[in-house]
Amino acid sequence: MPAPSQPSGPGFVTIADLPERGRLTTGGFVEFVRYTPAAGAPRFQASLVDRPAAPGGRRAAAPRIELLWHGRSRVPGIVPGAWVRVRGAVSTVRGVPTMYDPHYEILASHRELAGTERSA
C-alpha cells in the first residue's frame, strides 16, 4: 500500500506532531481496539496511528493517540483497519496522547484524510 500523503488544512495536526494538550483535529488508521470486560464499566478504546504498518510489522514504535469513549462498549465504524478523522481535546496520559469521547468521522480511505480542510 502506498504511503498516505500528509494531511493538511487549518487546525489539522498529524499524530506525530501532537502537542501535550489542546483542542485539535487529527486522524489516521485504527491499529487496534480494546473492549472492557463485561464486569467493568463500559469503555471502548482505539489506538490511532498515522499509517498502517508495512508487511511484516513495525520495526520501531509508531507515534499514536489513544481514543477513549466512556459509557460505550462499541463505537460504530471504529474497527481495526478503518481510517478516521477525530476532533476533541487531547491530553497526555502516562506519556501517551489521549482524546476522550472525540467527535469522529469514518473515512473511505487515507485519501480523504489527506484532503482535510476542517478546523477544530
N, C-alpha and C positions, 0 to 999 in steps of 0.2 A: 504494500500500500504506500503511495507517495506521501511524503510528509505534508501535513496541513500547512497552508500559508499562515503567516502571523495575523491574528485578528487585529482589527484596528477600529477606530471610531472613538468619539468623545466618551470618556468615562469607563472605557473597557480596559481591563488590566489582565495581562497574561498571568497564569498561575505562578510561573517562575518569578514574576515581578510584584507579587502581592505585598502590600505593606503589613505591618503588625496589626493595624486596626483601621477601621473606616468603612464607609458605605461605598459600595462599588458594584460593577458588573464584571463578571468573568465567565469563563466557560471552558469546556473541554470534554474529555472522554471518560465515561464511568468505568473505572477499572474493576471495582468490586462493590458489593453491597453487603451490609451486615444487618441481620434481624435480631431482635431481642428475644430471649426465651419467653415462653408463654407465661411463666410465673411472674415476670417483671412488668414494670410499667411499659406501655408501648413506646418504642423509639426505633426509628429507621435511620440507618447511616449509610452514606455512599462516599466513596473516595474518587475524586476527580483529578485527572492528570491532563497536561497539555496535549499529549498524543499517546496512542497505544504503543505498547512495547513491540519491538521488532520480533520476528520469528526467533524462537529460542530463548526469549525472555530478556529481562533488563540486566545489564552488567553493573549498573550503579543505581542508586535510589533516584527516583524522578521527583521533581517538585510536585506537591499535591496539596489539595484542600479537602478537608473533611466537611461533608454536608450532613447536618443532623435535623431530623424532624421529630419533635416530641409529640406524643399522643397519637402517633401513626405507626401501624405495623407494616404498612407498604405505602409507596407513593407511585401512582400510575405512571408508567413510562420510564421510571428511573430503574434501569436494569443494566447489568454489565454489557458493555459494548455500545451503549447509547451515547450520542453527542447531545450536550445540553448547554444552555446559557442560564446562568443564575445571577440573581441580584439580591443584595442584602448587606448586612453589617458583618464584617469579618473581624475576628479577634484571634489571638494566638493562645491555644490551649495545649499545655505540655509540649511546646515547641512546634506545634502543627497549626497552620492557618485553619480556622474553623468558622463555618457560617451556620447559624441556627435558623431553622424554618425559612429558608430562602424562597423567594419567588423563582419559578423556573419555567423554562420553555424547552420542549423536546425539539431537536433539530434533525433534519433528514440526513445530514452529513456534515463533515468538517467544513465544507464549502460555505454553508450558511453561517458558521461561526466566524469565518474569515471576512464575511461581509457585514459584520456587526456595525450598526450605526445607532445603537441605543445608548442612552446615558443613564447613570444610576440615579 
